[in-house]
Amino acid sequence: MPNDEEEQDRMDLTHHIWLMLLKGELYNAPITSSPQNILDLGTGTGIWAMDIAEKFPNAHVIGNDISPIQPSWVAPNIEFIVEDVESEWQYERNHFDFIHARCLAGCVADWPRFISRIYDHVKPGGYFESHESAVWCWSDDGSLKENSALMEWQQAINFAGEKTGRELNIYHKLKDWMIEAGFEDVSLSVYVLPFSPWPRDPHLKALGKYQAVQLQQAIDSYSLRLYTQVLNWSPDAALIHNAVVKQELRDKKLHAYVQTYSPIPFRSIA
């Protein structure tokens, strides 16, 4: 994925969309006391970590990412670390009250191992919360055509992700992986996110407005490297194809949507 200014704007917009999905909340976990240690995995621009640090000023918040794009002037209770979440962790085991991860599909090769490591670093009685979206879309009225450029786009990037060993559509597997790692009482929230403001429901319509903007940037972010370096497309072919995809997404007759998942497991005290 890129890390330029446009991509950082897209990540911050994605944060706003998740806030809307969660009705203004940063998480769904039933945290009843003030956490002491919070870890945000793959923090990106650091916007979620900064918000949670403001919400819990007495907590020590760590946001890590492979790309150093986070701000340097931050609250005293937040720390940004440049590291690869798939490398060996240097944190103490059973240390974090709350671990958060968002939109890491395509970034992790071995998800069961990754979630098992998270389990080892959550305190007994602590929570892990994941926010992931399907890298796929649907329509219930047939407006998404099988021969459309959008359908070809999602088929191509998913094939490329599997070819690189970093599967994109892992959203529906997260709950089982969490249970296998040892987490208990895994609750799952599923949200519908329209690709444009086509729904009549005011909340979904508002979500669709923001998602429509986000998608115009995400098409390139998710696919250009996979197209050119994995599928061996020429840069011109990739850009032309994506231009057609973006044009289809602007079609008001397309009633497409994506599903987003938020599973929350609890680490038993016993």
C-alpha positions as protocol buffer text, in pm:
chain_id: "A"
residue {
  index: 1
  type: MET
  ca { x: 0 y: 0 z: 0 }
}
residue {
  index: 2
  type: PRO
  ca { x: 120 y: 356 z: -64 }
}
residue {
  index: 3
  type: ASN
  ca { x: 195 y: 598 z: 220 }
}
residue {
  index: 4
  type: ASP
  ca { x: 182 y: 932 z: 36 }
}
residue {
  index: 5
  type: GLU
  ca { x: -30 y: 1228 z: 140 }
}
residue {
  index: 6
  type: GLU
  ca { x: -332 y: 1116 z: -63 }
}
residue {
  index: 7
  type: GLU
  ca { x: -323 y: 772 z: 99 }
}
residue {
  index: 8
  type: GLN
  ca { x: -294 y: 926 z: 444 }
}
residue {
  index: 9
  type: ASP
  ca { x: -603 y: 1136 z: 370 }
}
residue {
  index: 10
  type: ARG
  ca { x: -783 y: 817 z: 263 }
}
residue {
  index: 11
  type: MET
  ca { x: -687 y: 641 z: 587 }
}
residue {
  index: 12
  type: ASP
  ca { x: -819 y: 931 z: 794 }
}
residue {
  index: 13
  type: LEU
  ca { x: -1141 y: 923 z: 592 }
}
residue {
  index: 14
  type: THR
  ca { x: -1167 y: 550 z: 663 }
}
residue {
  index: 15
  type: HIS
  ca { x: -1136 y: 632 z: 1033 }
}
residue {
  index: 16
  type: HIS
  ca { x: -1429 y: 872 z: 1001 }
}
residue {
  index: 17
  type: ILE
  ca { x: -1636 y: 604 z: 825 }
}
residue {
  index: 18
  type: TRP
  ca { x: -1566 y: 357 z: 1106 }
}
residue {
  index: 19
  type: LEU
  ca { x: -1670 y: 620 z: 1361 }
}
residue {
  index: 20
  type: MET
  ca { x: -2000 y: 652 z: 1175 }
}
residue {
  index: 21
  type: LEU
  ca { x: -2043 y: 273 z: 1166 }
}
residue {
  index: 22
  type: LEU
  ca { x: -1980 y: 254 z: 1540 }
}
residue {
  index: 23
  type: LYS
  ca { x: -2216 y: 549 z: 1609 }
}
residue {
  index: 24
  type: GLY
  ca { x: -1935 y: 778 z: 1717 }
}
residue {
  index: 25
  type: GLU
  ca { x: -1749 y: 527 z: 1933 }
}
residue {
  index: 26
  type: LEU
  ca { x: -1386 y: 420 z: 1893 }
}
residue {
  index: 27
  type: TYR
  ca { x: -1458 y: 59 z: 1987 }
}
residue {
  index: 28
  type: ASN
  ca { x: -1733 y: -184 z: 2079 }
}
residue {
  index: 29
  type: ALA
  ca { x: -1550 y: -371 z: 2355 }
}
residue {
  index: 30
  type: PRO
  ca { x: -1728 y: -355 z: 2694 }
}
residue {
  index: 31
  type: ILE
  ca { x: -1444 y: -178 z: 2872 }
}
residue {
  index: 32
  type: THR
  ca { x: -1575 y: -92 z: 3219 }
}
residue {
  index: 33
  type: SER
  ca { x: -1262 y: 52 z: 3381 }
}
residue {
  index: 34
  type: SER
  ca { x: -985 y: 281 z: 3263 }
}
residue {
  index: 35
  type: PRO
  ca { x: -726 y: 73 z: 3075 }
}
residue {
  index: 36
  type: GLN
  ca { x: -358 y: 121 z: 3159 }
}
residue {
  index: 37
  type: ASN
  ca { x: -195 y: -8 z: 2841 }
}
residue {
  index: 38
  type: ILE
  ca { x: -340 y: 3 z: 2488 }
}
residue {
  index: 39
  type: LEU
  ca { x: -181 y: -118 z: 2163 }
}
residue {
  index: 40
  type: ASP
  ca { x: -297 y: -9 z: 1816 }
}
residue {
  index: 41
  type: LEU
  ca { x: -157 y: -250 z: 1556 }
}
residue {
  index: 42
  type: GLY
  ca { x: -79 y: -105 z: 1214 }
}
residue {
  index: 43
  type: THR
  ca { x: -173 y: 241 z: 1336 }
}
residue {
  index: 44
  type: GLY
  ca { x: -136 y: 412 z: 996 }
}
residue {
  index: 45
  type: THR
  ca { x: -162 y: 788 z: 1047 }
}
residue {
  index: 46
  type: GLY
  ca { x: -214 y: 726 z: 1418 }
}
residue {
  index: 47
  type: ILE
  ca { x: -554 y: 891 z: 1426 }
}
residue {
  index: 48
  type: TRP
  ca { x: -729 y: 612 z: 1622 }
}
residue {
  index: 49
  type: ALA
  ca { x: -440 y: 591 z: 1870 }
}
residue {
  index: 50
  type: MET
  ca { x: -450 y: 968 z: 1927 }
}
residue {
  index: 51
  type: ASP
  ca { x: -826 y: 961 z: 1982 }
}
residue {
  index: 52
  type: ILE
  ca { x: -806 y: 673 z: 2230 }
}
residue {
  index: 53
  type: ALA
  ca { x: -518 y: 846 z: 2412 }
}
residue {
  index: 54
  type: GLU
  ca { x: -740 y: 1153 z: 2451 }
}
residue {
  index: 55
  type: LYS
  ca { x: -1028 y: 938 z: 2577 }
}
residue {
  index: 56
  type: PHE
  ca { x: -807 y: 765 z: 2834 }
}
residue {
  index: 57
  type: PRO
  ca { x: -544 y: 1023 z: 2939 }
}
residue {
  index: 58
  type: ASN
  ca { x: -407 y: 797 z: 3212 }
}
residue {
  index: 59
  type: ALA
  ca { x: -339 y: 509 z: 2971 }
}
residue {
  index: 60
  type: HIS
  ca { x: -12 y: 447 z: 2790 }
}
residue {
  index: 61
  type: VAL
  ca { x: -102 y: 410 z: 2422 }
}
residue {
  index: 62
  type: ILE
  ca { x: 135 y: 255 z: 2169 }
}
residue {
  index: 63
  type: GLY
  ca { x: 69 y: 275 z: 1796 }
}
residue {
  index: 64
  type: ASN
  ca { x: 299 y: 74 z: 1572 }
}
residue {
  index: 65
  type: ASP
  ca { x: 336 y: 69 z: 1196 }
}
residue {
  index: 66
  type: ILE
  ca { x: 590 y: -28 z: 933 }
}
residue {
  index: 67
  type: SER
  ca { x: 571 y: 322 z: 785 }
}
residue {
  index: 68
  type: PRO
  ca { x: 678 y: 632 z: 988 }
}
residue {
  index: 69
  type: ILE
  ca { x: 397 y: 864 z: 884 }
}
residue {
  index: 70
  type: GLN
  ca { x: 262 y: 947 z: 1230 }
}
residue {
  index: 71
  type: PRO
  ca { x: 287 y: 1300 z: 1375 }
}
residue {
  index: 72
  type: SER
  ca { x: 576 y: 1381 z: 1608 }
}
residue {
  index: 73
  type: TRP
  ca { x: 386 y: 1625 z: 1828 }
}
residue {
  index: 74
  type: VAL
  ca { x: 143 y: 1412 z: 2028 }
}
residue {
  index: 75
  type: ALA
  ca { x: 0 y: 1383 z: 2379 }
}
residue {
  index: 76
  type: PRO
  ca { x: 246 y: 1266 z: 2646 }
}
residue {
  index: 77
  type: ASN
  ca { x: 61 y: 936 z: 2694 }
}
residue {
  index: 78
  type: ILE
  ca { x: 105 y: 817 z: 2335 }
}
residue {
  index: 79
  type: GLU
  ca { x: 406 y: 658 z: 2168 }
}
residue {
  index: 80
  type: PHE
  ca { x: 451 y: 569 z: 1801 }
}
residue {
  index: 81
  type: ILE
  ca { x: 690 y: 288 z: 1711 }
}
residue {
  index: 82
  type: VAL
  ca { x: 810 y: 190 z: 1364 }
}
residue {
  index: 83
  type: GLU
  ca { x: 805 y: -190 z: 1344 }
}
residue {
  index: 84
  type: ASP
  ca { x: 661 y: -479 z: 1148 }
}
residue {
  index: 85
  type: VAL
  ca { x: 376 y: -643 z: 1339 }
}
residue {
  index: 86
  type: GLU
  ca { x: 473 y: -978 z: 1184 }
}
residue {
  index: 87
  type: SER
  ca { x: 822 y: -965 z: 1337 }
}
residue {
  index: 88
  type: GLU
  ca { x: 890 y: -1086 z: 1691 }
}
residue {
  index: 89
  type: TRP
  ca { x: 724 y: -860 z: 1946 }
}
residue {
  index: 90
  type: GLN
  ca { x: 936 y: -695 z: 2215 }
}
residue {
  index: 91
  type: TYR
  ca { x: 641 y: -621 z: 2442 }
}
residue {
  index: 92
  type: GLU
  ca { x: 584 y: -798 z: 2770 }
}
residue {
  index: 93
  type: ARG
  ca { x: 336 y: -1083 z: 2763 }
}
residue {
  index: 94
  type: ASN
  ca { x: 2 y: -1032 z: 2939 }
}
residue {
  index: 95
  type: HIS
  ca { x: 69 y: -657 z: 2924 }
}
residue {
  index: 96
  type: PHE
  ca { x: -211 y: -485 z: 2733 }
}
residue {
  index: 97
  type: ASP
  ca { x: -563 y: -422 z: 2862 }
}
residue {
  index: 98
  type: PHE
  ca { x: -684 y: -356 z: 2508 }
}
residue {
  index: 99
  type: ILE
  ca { x: -537 y: -434 z: 2165 }
}
residue {
  index: 100
  type: HIS
  ca { x: -694 y: -284 z: 1853 }
}
residue {
  index: 101
  type: ALA
  ca { x: -641 y: -366 z: 1485 }
}
residue {
  index: 102
  type: ARG
  ca { x: -813 y: -219 z: 1181 }
}
residue {
  index: 103
  type: CYS
  ca { x: -797 y: -282 z: 806 }
}
residue {
  index: 104
  type: LEU
  ca { x: -496 y: -516 z: 810 }
}
residue {
  index: 105
  type: ALA
  ca { x: -630 y: -747 z: 537 }
}
residue {
  index: 106
  type: GLY
  ca { x: -350 y: -802 z: 288 }
}
residue {
  index: 107
  type: CYS
  ca { x: -86 y: -698 z: 542 }
}
residue {
  index: 108
  type: VAL
  ca { x: -62 y: -1026 z: 737 }
}
residue {
  index: 109
  type: ALA
  ca { x: 53 y: -1357 z: 594 }
}
residue {
  index: 110
  type: ASP
  ca { x: -19 y: -1589 z: 889 }
}
residue {
  index: 111
  type: TRP
  ca { x: -335 y: -1472 z: 1063 }
}
residue {
  index: 112
  type: PRO
  ca { x: -369 y: -1762 z: 1312 }
}
residue {
  index: 113
  type: ARG
  ca { x: -11 y: -1698 z: 1432 }
}
residue {
  index: 114
  type: PHE
  ca { x: -76 y: -1323 z: 1443 }
}
residue {
  index: 115
  type: ILE
  ca { x: -390 y: -1360 z: 1655 }
}
residue {
  index: 116
  type: SER
  ca { x: -220 y: -1615 z: 1881 }
}
residue {
  index: 117
  type: ARG
  ca { x: 54 y: -1357 z: 1945 }
}
residue {
  index: 118
  type: ILE
  ca { x: -211 y: -1098 z: 2028 }
}
residue {
  index: 119
  type: TYR
  ca { x: -366 y: -1342 z: 2276 }
}
residue {
  index: 120
  type: ASP
  ca { x: -30 y: -1387 z: 2449 }
}
residue {
  index: 121
  type: HIS
  ca { x: 5 y: -1012 z: 2497 }
}
residue {
  index: 122
  type: VAL
  ca { x: -346 y: -930 z: 2622 }
}
residue {
  index: 123
  type: LYS
  ca { x: -384 y: -927 z: 2998 }
}
residue {
  index: 124
  type: PRO
  ca { x: -619 y: -1188 z: 3147 }
}
residue {
  index: 125
  type: GLY
  ca { x: -952 y: -1008 z: 3148 }
}
residue {
  index: 126
  type: GLY
  ca { x: -848 y: -784 z: 2861 }
}
residue {
  index: 127
  type: TYR
  ca { x: -994 y: -740 z: 2513 }
}
residue {
  index: 128
  type: PHE
  ca { x: -886 y: -753 z: 2151 }
}
residue {
  index: 129
  type: GLU
  ca { x: -1100 y: -578 z: 1890 }
}
residue {
  index: 130
  type: SER
  ca { x: -1061 y: -612 z: 1515 }
}
residue {
  index: 131
  type: HIS
  ca { x: -1226 y: -404 z: 1242 }
}
residue {
  index: 132
  type: GLU
  ca { x: -1205 y: -559 z: 897 }
}
residue {
  index: 133
  type: SER
  ca { x: -1396 y: -515 z: 576 }
}
residue {
  index: 134
  type: ALA
  ca { x: -1465 y: -760 z: 300 }
}
residue {
  index: 135
  type: VAL
  ca { x: -1254 y: -677 z: -4 }
}
residue {
  index: 136
  type: TRP
  ca { x: -1559 y: -764 z: -209 }
}
residue {
  index: 137
  type: CYS
  ca { x: -1893 y: -607 z: -284 }
}
residue {
  index: 138
  type: TRP
  ca { x: -2245 y: -724 z: -355 }
}
residue {
  index: 139
  type: SER
  ca { x: -2575 y: -592 z: -484 }
}
residue {
  index: 140
  type: ASP
  ca { x: -2917 y: -734 z: -404 }
}
residue {
  index: 141
  type: ASP
  ca { x: -3088 y: -604 z: -717 }
}
residue {
  index: 142
  type: GLY
  ca { x: -2849 y: -731 z: -985 }
}
residue {
  index: 143
  type: SER
  ca { x: -2703 y: -387 z: -1053 }
}
residue {
  index: 144
  type: LEU
  ca { x: -2351 y: -524 z: -1001 }
}
residue {
  index: 145
  type: LYS
  ca { x: -2289 y: -713 z: -1324 }
}
residue {
  index: 146
  type: GLU
  ca { x: -2068 y: -1021 z: -1345 }
}
residue {
  index: 147
  type: ASN
  ca { x: -1892 y: -879 z: -1650 }
}
residue {
  index: 148
  type: SER
  ca { x: -1832 y: -534 z: -1498 }
}
residue {
  index: 149
  type: ALA
  ca { x: -1489 y: -380 z: -1451 }
}
residue {
  index: 150
  type: LEU
  ca { x: -1559 y: -358 z: -1077 }
}
residue {
  index: 151
  type: MET
  ca { x: -1619 y: -732 z: -1058 }
}
residue {
  index: 152
  type: GLU
  ca { x: -1302 y: -792 z: -1259 }
}
residue {
  index: 153
  type: TRP
  ca { x: -1109 y: -560 z: -1026 }
}
residue {
  index: 154
  type: GLN
  ca { x: -1207 y: -744 z: -709 }
}
residue {
  index: 155
  type: GLN
  ca { x: -1147 y: -1085 z: -866 }
}
residue {
  index: 156
  type: ALA
  ca { x: -802 y: -976 z: -984 }
}
residue {
  index: 157
  type: ILE
  ca { x: -679 y: -827 z: -657 }
}
residue {
  index: 158
  type: ASN
  ca { x: -806 y: -1122 z: -455 }
}
residue {
  index: 159
  type: PHE
  ca { x: -628 y: -1363 z: -689 }
}
residue {
  index: 160
  type: ALA
  ca { x: -311 y: -1154 z: -658 }
}
residue {
  index: 161
  type: GLY
  ca { x: -340 y: -1146 z: -279 }
}
residue {
  index: 162
  type: GLU
  ca { x: -366 y: -1523 z: -263 }
}
residue {
  index: 163
  type: LYS
  ca { x: -70 y: -1552 z: -502 }
}
residue {
  index: 164
  type: THR
  ca { x: 148 y: -1344 z: -268 }
}
residue {
  index: 165
  type: GLY
  ca { x: 35 y: -1539 z: 39 }
}
residue {
  index: 166
  type: ARG
  ca { x: -149 y: -1241 z: 186 }
}
residue {
  index: 167
  type: GLU
  ca { x: -518 y: -1315 z: 148 }
}
residue {
  index: 168
  type: LEU
  ca { x: -744 y: -1010 z: 135 }
}
residue {
  index: 169
  type: ASN
  ca { x: -1080 y: -1161 z: 228 }
}
residue {
  index: 170
  type: ILE
  ca { x: -1019 y: -1277 z: 584 }
}
residue {
  index: 171
  type: TYR
  ca { x: -1305 y: -1088 z: 751 }
}
residue {
  index: 172
  type: HIS
  ca { x: -1529 y: -1394 z: 787 }
}
residue {
  index: 173
  type: LYS
  ca { x: -1251 y: -1611 z: 936 }
}
residue {
  index: 174
  type: LEU
  ca { x: -1151 y: -1382 z: 1221 }
}
residue {
  index: 175
  type: LYS
  ca { x: -1397 y: -1514 z: 1479 }
}
residue {
  index: 176
  type: ASP
  ca { x: -1287 y: -1877 z: 1436 }
}
residue {
  index: 177
  type: TRP
  ca { x: -921 y: -1779 z: 1449 }
}
residue {
  index: 178
  type: MET
  ca { x: -982 y: -1591 z: 1773 }
}
residue {
  index: 179
  type: ILE
  ca { x: -1154 y: -1890 z: 1932 }
}
residue {
  index: 180
  type: GLU
  ca { x: -873 y: -2120 z: 1818 }
}
residue {
  index: 181
  type: ALA
  ca { x: -619 y: -1884 z: 1980 }
}
residue {
  index: 182
  type: GLY
  ca { x: -794 y: -1923 z: 2316 }
}
residue {
  index: 183
  type: PHE
  ca { x: -1013 y: -1614 z: 2334 }
}
residue {
  index: 184
  type: GLU
  ca { x: -1357 y: -1653 z: 2486 }
}
residue {
  index: 185
  type: ASP
  ca { x: -1700 y: -1495 z: 2449 }
}
residue {
  index: 186
  type: VAL
  ca { x: -1631 y: -1367 z: 2098 }
}
residue {
  index: 187
  type: SER
  ca { x: -1905 y: -1124 z: 1997 }
}
residue {
  index: 188
  type: LEU
  ca { x: -1944 y: -1025 z: 1634 }
}
residue {
  index: 189
  type: SER
  ca { x: -2095 y: -709 z: 1488 }
}
residue {
  index: 190
  type: VAL
  ca { x: -2161 y: -695 z: 1114 }
}
residue {
  index: 191
  type: TYR
  ca { x: -2225 y: -368 z: 931 }
}
residue {
  index: 192
  type: VAL
  ca { x: -2342 y: -281 z: 581 }
}
residue {
  index: 193
  type: LEU
  ca { x: -2150 y: -5 z: 408 }
}
residue {
  index: 194
  type: PRO
  ca { x: -2299 y: 129 z: 81 }
}
residue {
  index: 195
  type: PHE
  ca { x: -2064 y: 221 z: -202 }
}
residue {
  index: 196
  type: SER
  ca { x: -2256 y: 540 z: -276 }
}
residue {
  index: 197
  type: PRO
  ca { x: -2551 y: 734 z: -127 }
}
residue {
  index: 198
  type: TRP
  ca { x: -2811 y: 510 z: -292 }
}
residue {
  index: 199
  type: PRO
  ca { x: -2998 y: 385 z: 21 }
}
residue {
  index: 200
  type: ARG
  ca { x: -3306 y: 568 z: 145 }
}
residue {
  index: 201
  type: ASP
  ca { x: -3206 y: 526 z: 509 }
}
residue {
  index: 202
  type: PRO
  ca { x: -3047 y: 859 z: 616 }
}
residue {
  index: 203
  type: HIS
  ca { x: -2762 y: 696 z: 810 }
}
residue {
  index: 204
  type: LEU
  ca { x: -2671 y: 458 z: 529 }
}
residue {
  index: 205
  type: LYS
  ca { x: -2702 y: 739 z: 274 }
}
residue {
  index: 206
  type: ALA
  ca { x: -2456 y: 952 z: 472 }
}
residue {
  index: 207
  type: LEU
  ca { x: -2218 y: 656 z: 500 }
}
residue {
  index: 208
  type: GLY
  ca { x: -2244 y: 604 z: 125 }
}
residue {
  index: 209
  type: LYS
  ca { x: -2139 y: 963 z: 55 }
}
residue {
  index: 210
  type: TYR
  ca { x: -1812 y: 920 z: 244 }
}
residue {
  index: 211
  type: GLN
  ca { x: -1751 y: 570 z: 113 }
}
residue {
  index: 212
  type: ALA
  ca { x: -1794 y: 690 z: -245 }
}
residue {
  index: 213
  type: VAL
  ca { x: -1509 y: 938 z: -194 }
}
residue {
  index: 214
  type: GLN
  ca { x: -1292 y: 683 z: -14 }
}
residue {
  index: 215
  type: LEU
  ca { x: -1336 y: 428 z: -292 }
}
residue {
  index: 216
  type: GLN
  ca { x: -1216 y: 663 z: -564 }
}
residue {
  index: 217
  type: GLN
  ca { x: -879 y: 662 z: -386 }
}
residue {
  index: 218
  type: ALA
  ca { x: -886 y: 302 z: -261 }
}
residue {
  index: 219
  type: ILE
  ca { x: -914 y: 151 z: -609 }
}
residue {
  index: 220
  type: ASP
  ca { x: -557 y: 256 z: -691 }
}
residue {
  index: 221
  type: SER
  ca { x: -423 y: 201 z: -339 }
}
residue {
  index: 222
  type: TYR
  ca { x: -527 y: -162 z: -325 }
}
residue {
  index: 223
  type: SER
  ca { x: -454 y: -267 z: -680 }
}
residue {
  index: 224
  type: LEU
  ca { x: -172 y: -86 z: -860 }
}
residue {
  index: 225
  type: ARG
  ca { x: 115 y: -272 z: -697 }
}
residue {
  index: 226
  type: LEU
  ca { x: -67 y: -606 z: -722 }
}
residue {
  index: 227
  type: TYR
  ca { x: -152 y: -545 z: -1086 }
}
residue {
  index: 228
  type: THR
  ca { x: 199 y: -445 z: -1194 }
}
residue {
  index: 229
  type: GLN
  ca { x: 424 y: -652 z: -966 }
}
residue {
  index: 230
  type: VAL
  ca { x: 219 y: -969 z: -918 }
}
residue {
  index: 231
  type: LEU
  ca { x: -8 y: -996 z: -1223 }
}
residue {
  index: 232
  type: ASN
  ca { x: 246 y: -832 z: -1457 }
}
residue {
  index: 233
  type: TRP
  ca { x: 9 y: -573 z: -1599 }
}
residue {
  index: 234
  type: SER
  ca { x: 167 y: -267 z: -1754 }
}
residue {
  index: 235
  type: PRO
  ca { x: 123 y: 57 z: -1555 }
}
residue {
  index: 236
  type: ASP
  ca { x: -84 y: 206 z: -1838 }
}
residue {
  index: 237
  type: ALA
  ca { x: -317 y: -94 z: -1850 }
}
residue {
  index: 238
  type: ALA
  ca { x: -362 y: -83 z: -1473 }
}
residue {
  index: 239
  type: LEU
  ca { x: -445 y: 288 z: -1467 }
}
residue {
  index: 240
  type: ILE
  ca { x: -685 y: 263 z: -1762 }
}
residue {
  index: 241
  type: HIS
  ca { x: -867 y: -33 z: -1606 }
}
residue {
  index: 242
  type: ASN
  ca { x: -897 y: 145 z: -1273 }
}
residue {
  index: 243
  type: ALA
  ca { x: -1035 y: 454 z: -1446 }
}
residue {
  index: 244
  type: VAL
  ca { x: -1317 y: 240 z: -1583 }
}
residue {
  index: 245
  type: VAL
  ca { x: -1380 y: 92 z: -1236 }
}
residue {
  index: 246
  type: LYS
  ca { x: -1404 y: 439 z: -1083 }
}
residue {
  index: 247
  type: GLN
  ca { x: -1644 y: 546 z: -1356 }
}
residue {
  index: 248
  type: GLU
  ca { x: -1868 y: 247 z: -1279 }
}
residue {
  index: 249
  type: LEU
  ca { x: -1862 y: 335 z: -909 }
}
residue {
  index: 250
  type: ARG
  ca { x: -1998 y: 680 z: -994 }
}
residue {
  index: 251
  type: ASP
  ca { x: -2300 y: 526 z: -1169 }
}
residue {
  index: 252
  type: LYS
  ca { x: -2606 y: 610 z: -958 }
}
residue {
  index: 253
  type: LYS
  ca { x: -2776 y: 293 z: -1081 }
}
residue {
  index: 254
  type: LEU
  ca { x: -2515 y: 76 z: -908 }
}
residue {
  index: 255
  type: HIS
  ca { x: -2650 y: -31 z: -569 }
}
residue {
  index: 256
  type: ALA
  ca { x: -2339 y: -201 z: -435 }
}
residue {
  index: 257
  type: TYR
  ca { x: -2235 y: -246 z: -73 }
}
residue {
  index: 258
  type: VAL
  ca { x: -1967 y: -412 z: 136 }
}
residue {
  index: 259
  type: GLN
  ca { x: -1989 y: -594 z: 468 }
}
residue {
  index: 260
  type: THR
  ca { x: -1763 y: -493 z: 756 }
}
residue {
  index: 261
  type: TYR
  ca { x: -1694 y: -713 z: 1058 }
}
residue {
  index: 262
  type: SER
  ca { x: -1597 y: -629 z: 1416 }
}
residue {
  index: 263
  type: PRO
  ca { x: -1531 y: -939 z: 1628 }
}
residue {
  index: 264
  type: ILE
  ca { x: -1441 y: -876 z: 1993 }
}
residue {
  index: 265
  type: PRO
  ca { x: -1293 y: -1159 z: 2203 }
}
residue {
  index: 266
  type: PHE
  ca { x: -1225 y: -1160 z: 2574 }
}
residue {
  index: 267
  type: ARG
  ca { x: -925 y: -1322 z: 2740 }
}
residue {
  index: 268
  type: SER
  ca { x: -1050 y: -1520 z: 3035 }
}
residue {
  index: 269
  type: ILE
  ca { x: -903 y: -1448 z: 3380 }
}
residue {
  index: 270
  type: ALA
  ca { x: -911 y: -1820 z: 3462 }
}
